[in-house]
Amino acid sequence: MIRLPMPSFTCFEKDPSKMHVNVSRLIEAQSQYMDPIGLSIKKAMPSVGTVIVEQSNKMWNGSGFLISNNRFLTAGHVVKDVGVNAQVQITFDDKTRFPAKVIYIGTDIDVAILLLKEVPQDIQPLKFAKQETVEPGEPIAVIGSPSGIHNVAMVGRVSGIGVNLETSNDPTLNDIILIDASIEPGSSGSPVIDLDSNVIGVVTSIVGDHADKLIGQIAVSPAYKIVNILQETHENEETPEEIVENPVEQRQELAIASRPFRFRM
């Protein structure tokens, strides 16, 4: 067995946006030893950013990822309490802060869309996976900013798809994907990627908060719901043509998806 060194990081007090794990360099140096999920993380990681919200002397953070040349996706609850005087910013690998504006917060799905005036030119948007490619047991990775530490990847597997949590009245927890990867506060909005670096969903909550029988599972808003929202908001803001693989065919397919996934184990 080849043992790889743990990544080192530098921590700066008071400002979580400056807490940084240089995972990108570690991954590049160790790419020759990587399995498929490691290579997928390496490809997707530059597109993932940290959401920093400052409001009334309070500051909190979440995670998210670039979905077009000027749009960024995160979890809705990360920015739902943002007021008119709040400052919302996004940081990527170089820690530069880019101002962002909240232009959409979902009601039936826990996602939000942020508009960026400026984005580093070398960052490419992530694509969404096709709905039928998501299967229980498949390996996944969650990339985000737990506790404000930028670009941390946790691996796991899909536990279930099309799950409805009957114990909850929260509509955002219907027809969800469950994964078993570990997350921490600040991970909300993280993309969950497959072996091809395509997004199968977005982290929304720890299911144990809502259903005792599923403690330790993570609720993920599925990609097809997110793509439908992006189509609905397409009229007002620019959306890239390559929002998913085979974009034209896939948009038509996802737009008419009406029946939920069945829970398969």
matplotlib code that plots the C-alpha trace (Angstrom):
import matplotlib.pyplot as plt

x = [0.0, 1.3, 0.8, 0.4, 1.2, -1.6, -2.1, -0.8, -2.7, -2.2, -4.9, -5.5, -7.7, -11.0, -11.4, -12.5, -12.0, -8.3, -8.2, -6.8, -5.9, -3.7, -5.3, -4.9, -1.1, -1.2, -3.4, -1.3, 1.9, 0.2, -1.8, 0.3, -1.1, -4.7, -7.8, -10.7, -12.4, -9.1, -8.7, -12.4, -11.7, -8.6, -10.6, -13.6, -11.8, -10.9, -14.6, -15.6, -15.7, -16.4, -19.4, -18.7, -21.6, -21.0, -24.0, -24.5, -21.1, -21.7, -20.0, -20.8, -19.8, -21.0, -19.9, -20.8, -19.5, -19.5, -22.3, -21.7, -19.3, -21.2, -23.4, -22.6, -24.7, -25.0, -27.5, -30.5, -30.3, -26.7, -28.0, -31.8, -31.3, -29.1, -30.3, -30.0, -26.9, -25.2, -22.0, -21.8, -18.5, -17.1, -13.5, -11.7, -8.2, -6.3, -8.4, -9.4, -12.9, -15.5, -18.7, -21.9, -25.6, -28.3, -30.7, -32.7, -33.6, -35.6, -38.7, -39.1, -35.4, -32.6, -30.5, -29.7, -28.1, -25.6, -24.6, -20.9, -19.6, -16.1, -14.7, -11.1, -10.7, -9.1, -12.1, -14.5, -18.2, -19.1, -21.6, -24.5, -24.8, -27.7, -30.4, -30.3, -26.6, -27.0, -27.0, -26.9, -23.4, -21.5, -18.5, -18.9, -16.9, -18.1, -15.9, -16.5, -15.4, -16.2, -15.6, -14.3, -11.4, -11.4, -11.4, -11.7, -12.8, -14.6, -15.4, -18.3, -21.0, -24.6, -26.8, -30.2, -32.0, -35.5, -35.9, -38.9, -38.5, -42.0, -41.1, -40.4, -42.7, -39.8, -40.5, -36.7, -36.3, -38.5, -37.1, -33.6, -30.3, -28.6, -24.9, -22.7, -19.8, -18.8, -19.6, -19.3, -20.9, -19.9, -20.3, -23.8, -23.9, -21.0, -21.2, -21.4, -19.5, -19.3, -16.3, -16.6, -16.5, -20.2, -22.5, -25.1, -26.5, -25.9, -25.4, -28.4, -28.5, -27.7, -30.6, -30.2, -31.7, -34.9, -35.2, -33.6, -33.5, -31.2, -28.6, -25.3, -26.8, -26.5, -29.4, -28.5, -30.7, -30.7, -29.2, -32.3, -34.3, -31.4, -31.3, -35.0, -34.5, -31.7, -33.9, -36.6, -34.2, -32.6, -34.7, -33.2, -29.6, -27.1, -26.8, -24.1, -25.1, -23.1, -25.0, -25.0, -23.4, -25.2, -27.0, -29.9, -30.9, -30.5, -32.4, -35.4, -35.2, -34.9, -37.6, -40.2, -39.1, -42.2, -42.0, -39.6, -36.8, -37.6, -35.6, -33.3, -30.7]
y = [0.0, 3.5, 5.9, 9.5, 12.5, 14.5, 18.1, 20.9, 24.2, 27.6, 29.1, 32.8, 33.8, 35.6, 35.5, 31.9, 32.9, 33.0, 29.4, 27.5, 23.9, 23.8, 20.5, 21.4, 21.3, 18.1, 16.4, 17.6, 16.2, 12.8, 12.4, 9.5, 7.5, 8.5, 6.4, 7.6, 9.6, 11.4, 12.4, 13.6, 15.8, 17.3, 18.2, 19.8, 21.5, 24.8, 25.5, 25.2, 28.3, 29.6, 31.8, 34.5, 36.5, 39.6, 41.2, 43.3, 42.4, 38.7, 36.5, 33.0, 30.9, 28.2, 26.4, 26.4, 26.2, 28.0, 27.0, 29.6, 32.4, 34.6, 32.4, 30.6, 28.0, 27.4, 26.1, 28.4, 28.4, 29.8, 33.2, 33.2, 35.7, 38.1, 41.6, 44.6, 45.8, 42.5, 41.8, 38.5, 37.5, 34.4, 33.2, 30.6, 29.2, 32.5, 33.8, 36.9, 38.0, 38.6, 40.5, 38.5, 39.3, 36.8, 36.6, 33.4, 31.4, 28.2, 27.3, 23.6, 23.0, 24.2, 26.1, 29.7, 31.4, 34.2, 36.6, 37.5, 40.6, 39.1, 35.5, 34.3, 33.5, 30.1, 28.7, 26.5, 25.8, 22.4, 20.3, 18.3, 14.5, 12.9, 11.7, 8.1, 7.7, 8.1, 4.7, 3.6, 2.4, 4.6, 6.5, 10.2, 13.2, 16.3, 19.4, 22.4, 24.6, 23.0, 25.5, 28.0, 25.8, 26.2, 23.2, 20.2, 16.9, 14.1, 10.8, 8.4, 6.6, 7.2, 5.5, 6.1, 8.0, 9.4, 9.3, 11.2, 11.9, 11.5, 12.7, 16.2, 18.9, 20.5, 20.3, 20.5, 17.1, 15.3, 13.2, 13.6, 11.7, 10.3, 10.0, 8.8, 11.3, 13.3, 17.1, 19.9, 23.4, 25.4, 22.4, 23.4, 24.1, 21.8, 20.0, 16.2, 14.9, 11.5, 9.8, 12.1, 15.3, 15.9, 17.2, 14.7, 17.1, 19.8, 19.3, 20.6, 19.1, 16.3, 14.0, 13.0, 16.4, 15.3, 11.5, 9.5, 6.3, 7.9, 9.5, 10.2, 10.4, 13.6, 15.0, 16.1, 18.1, 16.1, 17.6, 17.3, 19.7, 22.2, 22.1, 22.7, 25.8, 27.0, 26.7, 28.7, 31.5, 31.4, 34.3, 36.8, 35.8, 34.3, 30.5, 28.5, 26.1, 23.3, 23.2, 19.4, 16.8, 16.7, 19.9, 20.2, 16.5, 16.6, 19.8, 18.3, 15.1, 16.9, 19.4, 16.7, 14.6, 14.4, 11.1, 10.9, 8.4, 5.2, 4.4, 1.5, -0.2]
z = [0.0, -0.9, 2.0, 1.0, 3.2, 4.7, 3.3, 5.4, 5.8, 7.2, 9.4, 9.9, 12.9, 12.6, 8.8, 7.7, 4.0, 4.6, 6.0, 3.1, 2.4, -0.7, -1.8, -5.5, -5.3, -3.3, -5.8, -8.7, -7.1, -6.3, -9.5, -10.6, -7.7, -8.1, -8.6, -10.8, -8.0, -7.3, -10.9, -10.9, -7.8, -9.4, -12.5, -10.7, -7.8, -9.5, -10.2, -6.6, -4.4, -0.9, -0.3, 2.3, 3.8, 6.0, 7.6, 10.8, 12.2, 11.5, 9.0, 7.8, 4.9, 2.6, -0.5, -4.2, -7.7, -11.0, -13.5, -16.2, -17.0, -14.5, -12.4, -9.2, -7.5, -3.7, -1.2, -0.7, 3.1, 2.9, 1.6, 2.4, 5.3, 3.3, 3.8, 1.5, 3.3, 3.4, 1.5, -0.4, -1.9, -3.6, -3.4, -5.5, -5.3, -5.3, -2.4, -4.3, -3.2, -6.0, -5.2, -5.9, -6.0, -5.1, -8.0, -7.2, -4.0, -4.5, -2.5, -3.4, -3.7, -1.5, -4.0, -4.8, -7.8, -7.5, -10.2, -10.5, -12.2, -12.5, -12.6, -13.1, -16.8, -16.2, -14.3, -16.2, -15.1, -13.9, -15.9, -14.5, -14.8, -16.5, -14.2, -15.2, -14.5, -10.8, -9.0, -5.4, -4.5, -7.0, -5.7, -5.3, -3.9, -2.1, -2.6, -0.4, 2.4, 5.8, 8.6, 6.0, 4.9, 1.2, -1.2, 1.0, -0.7, 1.1, -0.6, -0.2, -2.0, -3.1, -0.5, -2.1, -4.8, -5.0, -1.2, 0.4, 4.0, 5.3, 8.8, 7.4, 6.1, 4.3, 0.5, -0.2, 1.3, -1.2, -4.0, -2.8, -3.1, 0.0, 0.3, 3.2, 2.8, 5.9, 5.9, 8.4, 8.8, 5.7, 3.3, 2.3, -1.4, -2.2, -5.5, -5.3, -8.3, -10.0, -11.6, -14.7, -12.6, -13.4, -10.6, -9.5, -6.9, -4.2, -0.5, 1.4, 5.0, 7.4, 7.3, 10.9, 11.8, 10.2, 10.4, 13.2, 11.2, 8.7, 11.0, 9.3, 5.8, 3.8, 1.8, -1.8, -4.1, -7.4, -10.6, -12.7, -10.4, -10.5, -14.3, -14.5, -12.4, -14.6, -17.6, -15.9, -15.1, -18.6, -19.9, -17.5, -17.3, -19.6, -19.3, -21.0, -23.8, -22.2, -18.9, -19.0, -21.2, -24.6, -23.6, -26.1, -25.7, -22.0, -21.4, -23.2, -21.2, -17.9, -18.6, -19.0, -16.0, -13.9, -11.9, -9.0, -8.7, -6.9, -3.8, -4.8, -2.6]

ax = plt.figure().add_subplot(projection="3d")
ax.plot(x, y, z, "-o")
ax.set_aspect("equal")
plt.show()
